[in-house]
Amino acid sequence: MSQLYAAVDGDASPSAAGLDAAVGTLNSISSHSIHRGNMHDDPSQVLTSAEARDLRRLAGFMVPPDADFRIPGADDDIIFADIVRSLGRDRDSVRKTLALLRELAGGEFAGLDAVKAEAVAMMLLDRTGPANIALGRAVLQCYYRDDRVMKSLGLEPRPPFPKGHVLEQGDWSQIDAVRGRPRMWRDVDGNEA
């Protein structure tokens, strides 16, 4: 896994060579995990180099960095590597969205000037549908599990268990309609209450 971060962290800009190296490493990791029994991964490439460049630039529009809060954007090296590595079941949907992005851009999205790229990104992100939902899920889940982002939100960067998190009490009266419904099941032992 350190190869992945070395390939991605080596260059802070989304250069073609850096992304090609990262995607190649990710593809070999994906292939390796298949042979170890993770059958949910497909042996084909995670993303092509062009798709990775487009996704990285799009992720930067979705969640840009904020200098005031000192937090990275979703196109940050570590966060982006996590996005690509974590695509899993969303990979095909994300690839469909990236194909639509290329169509809207009239070619490679990563090569557009800033103004045109922002317009195309907003045009894509304004659309609804399962593929865009998958894209949002893929980007945001990785963004919000980054330690730097968690710290900026005032949260301890740790798993929720075993310590747990405090959950504020809500308005339990909202489920009264469900509680008041007649039973929809039959008891196995035949004792009707």
C-alpha positions in Angstrom: 0.0 0.0 0.0 2.9 2.3 0.6 3.6 2.1 -3.2 0.2 3.6 -3.8 0.9 6.7 -1.6 4.4 7.0 -3.0 3.0 7.0 -6.5 0.4 9.6 -5.6 2.2 11.7 -3.0 5.3 12.2 -5.2 3.8 15.1 -7.1 1.3 17.5 -5.6 -0.1 18.4 -9.0 -2.3 16.0 -11.0 0.4 15.4 -13.6 -0.2 12.7 -16.2 2.9 10.8 -15.1 2.0 10.9 -11.4 -1.6 9.8 -12.1 -0.5 7.1 -14.5 1.8 5.7 -11.8 -1.0 5.8 -9.2 -3.6 4.2 -11.5 -1.1 1.5 -12.5 -0.4 0.8 -8.8 -4.1 0.8 -8.0 -4.8 -1.6 -10.9 -2.2 -4.0 -9.7 -3.5 -3.8 -6.1 -7.0 -4.5 -7.5 -5.8 -7.5 -9.5 -3.9 -8.8 -6.5 -6.9 -8.5 -4.2 -8.9 -10.6 -6.7 -6.5 -13.5 -6.5 -6.7 -13.3 -2.7 -10.5 -13.8 -2.8 -12.1 -10.4 -3.1 -14.4 -11.3 -5.9 -16.4 -8.0 -5.8 -13.4 -6.4 -7.6 -13.2 -6.8 -11.4 -9.9 -7.8 -12.9 -10.1 -5.0 -15.3 -8.5 -1.6 -14.6 -9.9 0.5 -11.8 -9.7 3.6 -14.0 -7.9 4.6 -17.1 -5.4 7.4 -16.8 -7.7 9.8 -18.6 -10.6 8.8 -16.3 -8.4 9.3 -13.2 -7.3 12.8 -14.4 -10.9 13.8 -15.1 -12.2 12.4 -11.8 -9.5 14.1 -9.8 -10.3 17.5 -11.4 -14.0 16.9 -10.9 -13.5 15.9 -7.2 -11.6 19.3 -6.8 -14.8 21.1 -8.0 -17.0 19.0 -5.8 -15.0 19.7 -2.6 -12.5 22.4 -3.1 -9.7 23.1 -0.6 -10.2 25.8 2.0 -7.1 27.7 3.1 -9.0 29.4 6.0 -9.8 26.1 7.7 -6.6 24.5 6.4 -8.3 21.5 4.9 -7.6 19.8 1.6 -10.0 19.4 -1.3 -11.2 16.0 -2.5 -8.5 16.2 -5.2 -5.8 16.0 -2.5 -3.3 13.2 -3.2 -4.2 11.0 -0.2 -7.9 11.6 -0.5 -8.0 11.0 -4.2 -6.0 7.8 -3.8 -8.6 6.6 -1.3 -11.4 7.5 -3.7 -10.0 5.5 -6.5 -9.1 2.6 -4.2 -12.6 2.6 -2.6 -14.7 2.7 -5.8 -15.7 -0.9 -5.5 -19.4 -1.3 -6.4 -19.6 2.3 -7.6 -16.9 1.9 -10.2 -19.2 1.2 -13.2 -21.5 4.1 -12.2 -18.6 6.5 -11.7 -17.2 5.5 -15.1 -20.6 6.2 -16.7 -20.6 9.6 -15.1 -17.0 10.3 -16.3 -18.0 9.3 -19.8 -20.9 11.8 -19.6 -18.4 14.4 -18.3 -16.1 13.9 -21.3 -19.1 14.2 -23.6 -20.2 17.5 -22.0 -16.6 18.7 -22.1 -16.2 17.8 -25.8 -13.1 15.8 -24.9 -10.8 15.5 -21.9 -12.3 17.4 -19.0 -8.9 17.7 -17.2 -7.5 19.7 -20.1 -10.2 22.4 -20.1 -9.4 25.9 -18.9 -10.7 26.8 -15.4 -13.8 28.7 -16.4 -15.0 26.1 -19.0 -14.2 23.2 -16.6 -16.2 24.8 -13.8 -19.2 25.3 -16.1 -19.0 21.7 -17.4 -18.6 20.4 -13.8 -21.6 22.3 -12.6 -23.7 21.1 -15.6 -22.8 17.5 -14.7 -23.4 17.9 -10.9 -26.8 19.6 -11.5 -28.0 16.3 -13.0 -29.7 13.7 -10.9 -29.7 9.9 -11.1 -28.0 6.8 -9.7 -24.7 7.4 -11.4 -24.3 10.9 -10.0 -25.4 9.6 -6.6 -22.7 7.0 -6.8 -20.1 9.6 -7.7 -21.1 11.7 -4.7 -20.9 8.8 -2.4 -17.5 7.7 -3.7 -16.0 11.2 -3.3 -17.7 12.2 0.0 -17.2 9.0 1.9 -13.4 9.2 1.4 -13.3 13.0 2.0 -15.0 12.8 5.3 -12.9 9.9 6.6 -9.7 11.8 6.1 -8.1 12.6 9.5 -7.4 16.2 8.5 -11.0 16.8 7.6 -12.3 15.1 10.8 -10.0 17.3 12.9 -11.2 20.4 11.1 -14.8 19.5 12.1 -13.7 19.1 15.7 -14.0 15.3 15.7 -11.5 12.9 16.9 -10.2 10.9 13.9 -11.1 7.4 15.0 -13.5 4.6 14.2 -16.9 5.1 15.9 -16.4 1.9 17.9 -15.5 0.8 20.6 -15.8 4.2 22.2 -19.0 5.2 20.3 -20.3 8.7 19.6 -22.9 10.6 21.5 -26.2 10.7 19.7 -28.5 13.6 20.6 -32.0 12.5 21.5 -34.6 13.3 18.7 -38.3 13.6 18.6 -39.5 10.0 19.3 -43.1 11.0 18.6 -42.3 10.9 14.9 -42.5 7.1 15.0 -45.8 6.9 16.9 -47.6 6.2 13.6 -45.4 3.1 13.1 -45.9 2.0 16.7 -49.7 2.3 16.3 -49.9 0.1 13.2 -51.5 -3.3 13.4 -49.1 -6.2 13.5 -47.9 -7.4 10.1 -46.5 -10.7 11.1 -47.5 -14.0 12.5 -45.7 -15.4 15.6 -43.9 -18.7 14.9 -45.0 -20.3 18.2 -48.6 -19.4 17.5 -49.0 -17.1 20.6 -50.8 -14.0 19.3 -50.4 -11.1 21.7 
